Amino acid sequence: MLAPVLQRRSFPQLRLHALEALAGNLTAAGRWGEAAAAARAAVRGEPLRETSHAALIRVFLAEGNVSEAFREFASYQELLHDELGFEPTPGCAASFRTRGTGNAPVTRRRNDEM
C-alpha cells in the first residue's frame, strides 16, 4: 500500500488519466458534450498537459468540428510557448492528419523568427 503522502501526490495524476479515459469512452459512444466536459476538466486540472488538450481535440475531430479542434490546438500551442518556450509534440499536431483533415495546424511564427 502506498504511503499517505505518495497517495496524495498520485491522486491528481490518476484523476487526469481517468478524465482523459472517460473523454475517450464518451467520444466513442458519440456523447460529444459529456466527452468535451470531461476533457475540459482534465485541461483545467493541468493546463500544460498535452494529453488533456489532445483528448479535447479528439472530441472535436470525432464530432466533425475541425475548426474548434484547430482553435484548441492553437490555444494550447500559444500557452505552451508563452509558459515554457516549447511547441507541442509532433504527435499532437499529427492527430489532425490521422483524423482525415488532411492538414496539420500551421506552427505559429514567433516575433524573433520574423
C-alpha positions in Angstrom: 0.0 0.0 0.0 1.2 3.5 -0.8 2.2 5.8 2.0 -0.4 8.6 2.5 2.0 11.2 1.1 2.5 9.2 -2.1 -1.2 8.6 -2.4 -1.9 12.3 -2.2 0.7 13.0 -4.9 -0.6 10.3 -7.2 -4.3 11.3 -6.9 -4.1 14.3 -9.3 -2.4 12.1 -11.9 -4.9 9.3 -11.5 -7.7 11.9 -11.8 -6.3 13.3 -15.1 -5.9 9.8 -16.6 -9.4 8.9 -15.5 -10.8 12.1 -17.1 -8.9 11.5 -20.3 -10.1 7.9 -20.5 -13.7 9.0 -19.8 -13.5 11.5 -22.6 -12.3 8.8 -24.9 -15.0 6.4 -23.9 -17.7 9.1 -24.2 -16.3 10.1 -27.6 -16.5 6.5 -28.8 -20.1 6.4 -27.7 -20.9 9.6 -29.6 -21.7 11.6 -26.4 -19.8 14.7 -27.5 -20.9 17.2 -24.9 -20.1 14.9 -22.0 -16.8 13.9 -23.6 -15.8 17.6 -24.1 -16.8 18.3 -20.4 -14.5 15.5 -19.2 -11.6 16.6 -21.4 -12.1 20.3 -20.3 -12.0 19.2 -16.7 -8.7 17.5 -17.4 -7.4 20.6 -19.1 -8.4 22.7 -16.1 -6.7 20.3 -13.8 -3.3 20.7 -15.6 -3.4 23.4 -18.3 0.0 22.5 -19.7 -0.7 18.7 -20.0 -0.7 17.8 -23.7 -2.6 14.6 -23.4 -5.6 16.5 -21.9 -5.6 19.0 -24.7 -5.2 16.1 -27.2 -8.3 14.4 -25.6 -10.3 17.6 -26.2 -9.0 17.9 -29.8 -10.0 14.3 -30.4 -13.6 15.0 -29.2 -13.9 17.9 -31.6 -12.5 16.0 -34.5 -14.7 13.0 -33.8 -17.8 15.1 -33.9 -16.6 16.8 -37.1 -15.8 20.1 -35.5 -12.5 20.7 -37.2 -12.5 24.5 -36.6 -12.9 24.0 -32.9 -10.1 21.4 -32.9 -7.8 23.8 -34.7 -8.7 26.6 -32.2 -8.0 24.3 -29.2 -4.6 23.3 -30.7 -3.7 26.9 -31.4 -4.7 28.0 -27.9 -2.6 25.2 -26.4 0.3 26.0 -28.7 0.3 29.6 -27.6 0.0 28.7 -23.9 2.8 26.2 -24.0 5.1 28.6 -25.8 4.3 31.5 -23.5 4.7 29.5 -20.3 7.6 27.2 -21.2 9.0 28.3 -24.6 8.1 24.9 -26.1 6.0 23.7 -29.0 3.5 20.8 -28.8 5.0 17.5 -29.8 4.7 16.4 -33.4 2.3 13.7 -32.3 -0.2 16.3 -31.1 -0.2 18.1 -34.5 -0.2 14.8 -36.3 -3.6 13.9 -34.8 -5.1 16.2 -37.4 -3.7 14.2 -40.2 -4.7 10.9 -38.8 -8.3 12.1 -38.4 -8.7 12.8 -42.0 -8.5 16.6 -42.1 -5.5 16.4 -44.5 -3.6 19.3 -42.9 -1.8 19.8 -39.6 -2.1 23.1 -37.9 0.4 25.7 -39.0 3.1 26.3 -36.5 2.9 29.9 -35.5 5.8 32.2 -36.1 7.3 33.9 -33.1 8.4 37.6 -33.3 12.0 36.5 -33.0 11.7 34.4 -36.2 10.3 37.1 -38.4 
